[in-house]
Amino acid sequence: MEFTAKARFMRVSPQKARLVLDLIKGLRVEQALNTLAFTNKRVAPLVHKLLRSAIENANYMNQEKGVEVDVDRLFVKRAIANEGPRMKRIRPAPMGRAYRYQRRMSHLEIAVAEKPGAVAAAGQAAAAPAKKAVRKPPAKKAPAKKSPAKKAPAKKPAKKKK
């Protein structure tokens, strides 16, 4: 089961948010929180808060709804930054002109899920015994003979003018 948290209309461009979200994809939640705590980007505290919210959602389901969740085995399953609405702005330019620019917003989403435990993984490994693969060494080919390089004809010296 996965637990999500969403933050909408965040005042950061999706491209910049993805830089931070890519750092934590697939990590365990403790490691992801440590990574975010020491990431020197403006969006890192927002992502940290969002990840804490996803963890608390899992904790709530565990305590209140009776869903079996081991919070210590949670990992970041999905971290997405989608584009939100853009604010169109105008900046003054020389000679009475105006330059238009856009302030971008993003919708962030983080999903955490429980990793399968060591007990379940050991049971699957015992059910399917590993086969040892016997590899044959690759057949060696005889090296190809190269023809000797031909020399380019020498240039004739320039004639002297009289």
C-alpha positions in Angstrom: 0.0 0.0 0.0 1.3 3.5 -0.7 0.7 6.7 1.1 0.8 10.1 -0.7 1.1 13.7 0.1 0.5 16.6 -2.3 1.5 20.2 -2.3 -0.1 22.4 -5.0 0.7 25.8 -6.3 4.3 25.9 -5.0 6.2 29.0 -6.1 9.1 27.1 -7.7 9.5 26.0 -11.3 9.0 22.2 -11.9 12.4 21.9 -13.4 14.1 23.1 -10.2 11.9 21.0 -8.0 12.7 17.9 -10.1 16.4 18.3 -9.3 15.7 17.8 -5.6 13.0 15.2 -6.1 15.3 13.0 -8.2 17.8 12.9 -5.2 15.3 11.1 -3.0 13.5 8.7 -5.4 13.9 5.1 -4.2 15.6 6.0 -0.9 14.4 4.9 2.5 12.6 7.7 4.3 15.3 8.3 7.0 17.9 8.6 4.3 15.7 10.8 2.2 15.1 13.1 5.2 18.8 13.4 5.8 19.5 14.1 2.2 16.9 16.9 2.1 18.2 18.4 5.4 21.6 18.9 3.8 20.5 19.8 0.3 21.4 23.4 -0.5 18.4 24.3 -2.7 15.5 26.7 -1.9 12.9 24.0 -2.6 14.5 21.4 -0.2 12.6 22.5 2.9 9.3 22.4 1.1 10.0 18.8 -0.1 11.2 17.9 3.4 7.9 19.1 4.8 6.0 17.2 2.1 7.8 14.0 2.8 7.1 14.3 6.6 3.4 14.7 5.7 3.5 11.5 3.6 5.1 9.6 6.5 2.5 11.0 8.9 -0.2 9.8 6.5 1.2 6.3 6.8 1.4 6.6 10.6 -2.2 7.8 10.7 -3.4 4.8 8.7 -1.4 2.5 11.0 -2.8 3.9 14.2 -6.3 5.1 13.4 -7.5 2.9 10.5 -5.8 -0.4 11.6 -3.7 -0.8 8.4 -0.5 -2.8 9.1 2.3 -0.5 8.3 5.9 -0.7 9.5 7.1 3.0 9.3 10.7 1.9 9.5 10.5 0.1 6.2 9.0 2.9 4.2 10.8 4.2 1.1 10.0 6.9 -1.5 8.2 5.2 -4.3 7.3 8.2 -6.4 8.3 11.9 -6.3 6.7 14.0 -9.1 6.8 17.7 -9.9 4.0 18.7 -12.4 3.6 22.1 -13.9 1.0 24.3 -12.4 -0.5 27.6 -13.7 1.8 30.4 -14.8 1.7 34.0 -13.7 2.3 36.4 -16.6 4.3 39.4 -15.6 5.7 42.5 -17.4 9.1 44.0 -16.8 10.0 47.5 -18.1 12.4 47.6 -21.0 14.4 50.4 -22.6 12.8 53.0 -24.8 9.3 52.6 -23.3 8.9 49.0 -24.3 8.0 46.0 -22.0 9.3 42.5 -21.7 6.9 39.7 -20.8 8.0 36.9 -18.5 6.3 34.0 -16.7 6.5 33.0 -13.1 6.1 29.3 -12.9 4.4 27.2 -10.3 4.4 23.5 -9.6 2.3 20.7 -8.1 4.5 18.4 -6.0 3.5 14.8 -5.1 5.4 12.3 -3.0 4.3 8.7 -2.5 5.9 6.4 0.1 5.4 2.6 0.3 6.5 -0.2 2.4 9.4 -2.3 1.1 8.9 -6.1 1.2 10.6 -7.4 4.4 13.6 -9.6 4.7 11.3 -12.5 5.7 9.3 -12.3 2.5 12.4 -12.0 0.4 14.0 -15.0 2.0 10.9 -17.1 1.4 10.9 -16.2 -2.3 14.6 -17.0 -2.5 14.1 -20.4 -0.9 11.3 -21.2 -3.3 13.4 -20.6 -6.4 16.9 -22.1 -5.9 19.6 -20.2 -7.8 21.2 -22.0 -10.8 24.9 -21.6 -11.4 25.5 -20.5 -15.0 28.4 -22.2 -16.7 29.9 -19.9 -19.2 32.1 -20.9 -22.0 35.1 -18.7 -22.8 34.5 -16.8 -26.1 36.2 -18.3 -29.2 39.2 -16.3 -30.2 39.5 -15.3 -33.8 42.7 -15.0 -35.7 43.8 -11.4 -36.0 43.1 -9.9 -39.5 46.3 -9.0 -41.5 46.5 -5.5 -42.6 48.0 -4.5 -45.9 51.0 -2.2 -45.7 50.2 1.4 -46.1 51.2 3.0 -49.4 53.3 6.1 -49.4 52.0 9.2 -51.1 54.2 10.4 -53.9 56.6 13.1 -53.0 55.8 16.6 -54.3 58.1 18.1 -56.9 60.1 21.1 -55.8 58.8 24.5 -57.2 60.7 25.8 -60.3 62.9 28.9 -59.8 61.9 32.0 -61.8 64.6 33.8 -63.8 
